[in-house]
Amino acid sequence: MARAVCLLSGGLDSAVCLAVARGEGLECHALSFDYGQRHRVELDAARRVAEQLGAKAHLIAPLDLRLFGGSALTADIAVPRARTSEQMAEGIPVTYVPARNTVFLSLALAWAEVLLAENVFIGVNAIDYSGYPDCRPEFIMAFEQMANLATKAGVEGATTLRIRTPLIKRSKAEIIRLGHELGVDFSLTHSCYDPDPRGLACGECDSCLLRRRGFAEAGLPDPTVYQP
């Protein structure tokens, strides 16, 4: 059976991405990161999603990006709230974690090489992506080219790695509809960047706002429990 390494944050997009890989009949190996994120509760969501969607294995790799900081997710910087769509479209927000997807994909590449997996799935999106530069198609294409130049498996021709981005051109509503069709239990996922100590979503950060709008536009109920 062909294999895939699927980056799994525990959020909505990565859950749908895992469901897509599973729907293709791939043996899915889920990879999450405990990187010092303030919304570490997403790792509990990742465990639930991996189990619900039948991942063959699920690894949570420790990786402390708080050493570098530079992001509202890994340093003492306020998470923006209640921003308009116009504000979200301006520049790169402080929730961007420097080089995060480059680091995550590099480690996914290492596991894929060990597994002789030809696919790495990542739930990046170039429409509702909050301006993150490492979610763009140009970045993915460049990384895939690098990956096949930089690995023993690639050089020897054992595998040709593909970085799979099935959600990259879909709106949030389209992603939610696709996940619904594939049987994703969205109540297991977590999207909020700034949850309270109980793990309840704030409802006002960019990620929460995109999620809420996506469910509304998809015509489906959002199962998230938000803070009062």
N, C-alpha and C positions, 0 to 999 in steps of 0.2 A: 504494500500500500504506500502511495506517495505521502510524504510528510510535509508539515508546515509548522513554522514557529510563528505564533501569533502574539504580538504585543498586546497585553491586556491590563489596562489601567483600572478597570472596574467601572468606567464611565459608559455612557450610552453608545458612543461611536465604536469603541473597541469591542463591546459586547456584540454589536451587529456584525462587525468585521469577523469575529470568531465564528459567528453563526454562518456567515457566507462561506468561510473555509470549510466548516463542517458539512455544509450543504453540497460542496463539491466532492465530498467523499474522501477528504484528506484526513490523515491522522494528525490531530492538532496538539501541539505542545505549547501551552500558554506560558508567557513570561511577563512577570510584573516586577516593579522596582520599589523598594523602600528607600527613597532617596532624600529623606528629610523633609518631605512635603508637609505643609501645615494641614492638608486635608488627608491625613494618613488613613482615615476611615475608609477611603476608597479601596484599600487593600482587602478589607473584609468583604467589600462588594466584589472584588476580583475573585476571591475564593468562591463566593456563591455562584458567580456567573460561570466560572470554569467547571464547577460541578454540574450546574444545570445544563450546560451545553456539551457535556461529555468530553472534556479535554482529556487526552491520554495522560498528560502530566501537566503539572502547574508548579513553576518555580517562582519564588519571590527573592530577588537578588538584592542584597544590601549595598547601597551606594549613596554615600552621604554628600549630596551636592550643597549642603549648608556650609561646607568648607569654603566655597566660593561666594555664596550668596548671590546678590545681584538681581533677585526676583522677589516679588511679593509672596511667592509660594515657598521660598527657602530662606527668607530673611525677615527682619522686623520692619516690613514695609506694608502699609495698608493696602488691602485688596479693594480696587475700585468697585463702587456699588451704584446702582440705579443710573447707569449710563444709557444714553439714547443710541439708536442704531447708527446715527451719524457720528457720534463720539467714538463708538467701537470701530468705525471704519477709518479713523484717523490715527496713523502711526502704529507703532508696536507697543502694546500695553506692558505695564510693569509685572504682569503675571507671566510674561515670557521667561522661561528658564534658559539661561545661556547654554546653547549646544545640546539641549536635552535630547532631542530626537536623534542627533548624530551619535551621542553616547549610547542611547537605547538600541538603535539599529546596529551599532558595532557589536554589542554584546549578543543581540539576537543573531547576528551573522556568525559569531563564534559557536553558538549552540547549534545553529543550522549546519555548520560545517561538520561538527561532531556527529550529528544525526544523519548526515547526507540528505538533508531536506533541501528541496529545490525552491521553496517558497517561504518568504517572510511577509506576513500580513501586518499592516499598520493602518489604523483608522484615521489617517489625516484627511483633512477636508479643505479645499481651496475656495469654498463659498462662505460658509459660516465658521471661519477659522480665527477670528479675532486678530488678524494681522500677523500671525506668527510666521517668520520667514522659513522655518523648517517644516512647514506643511505644504509648500508649493511643489508643483510637478517638476520644476527644474531641479530642485534639491533631490527629489526621489530618483530622477533619472541619473544624476551625477553620482549619487551614492551607489546605485546598482552597478554602474560601470566600474566604480572603484572596487566594489566588493568582489567582482569577478577577476580583477587584477591582483587583489591583495591576499587571496587565500590559496592554500595548497590544493584544495578541491577544485577551485576555479582554474588554476594554472595547469593542473594535471588532467583536467577535463572530466573529473569524477562527477561533478554537478555544474550546472549553470544556474546561478541563483537569480530569482526574480523577486523584486520588492513589489508586493501586491498592494494596491490602494483602491479597493473596490468602491470606496465612498467619496473619492476625491472630488467628483463633479456633481455630487448630490446635495440638495438642500437638506437642512435638518429635518424638515417634514418628510422628505423622501426617504431619508435614513430611517426615521421612525416607522414609516409604513413598511419598509423592507424588513426591518426587524420584527415587526408584528407578523408579517407573512411567514417569517422563518421561525416563529415561536419563541422569540426572546421575551423573557419575563423582565420587563423594565423596572418592576418594583425591587429587583435585586441590585440594580445599578445605582451609582452615586456620581453626581456631576459637580456638586458645589465646591468652590475654591475656599470658602470660608465658613465651614460648618461650626455649630456651637459645640460645647463639650459633650453633648448627648449624641452628636453626629447628625443633627437635623440641618437641612440645607437652609441657607440664608434667604434664598429667593430673589436676591438683588444683584449678585455678582454677574459678570458677563456670561459665565457658563450657565448659571441658573436661568437668566433671562433668555438665552438662546434655546435652552431646553424647553422652557415654558411656552415660548412662541412656537417652537417646532411641534409640540403636541397639539396646540390650538390649531395650527395650520393643517396638521394631519387629520384633524377631526377625531382624535383619540384622547382618552383621559390620561392625565399625567399622574402616575401613582406616587410621586414623591411626597413625603411628609415635610412641609416647610415649617420654619420657625413661626410662632404666632406674630 
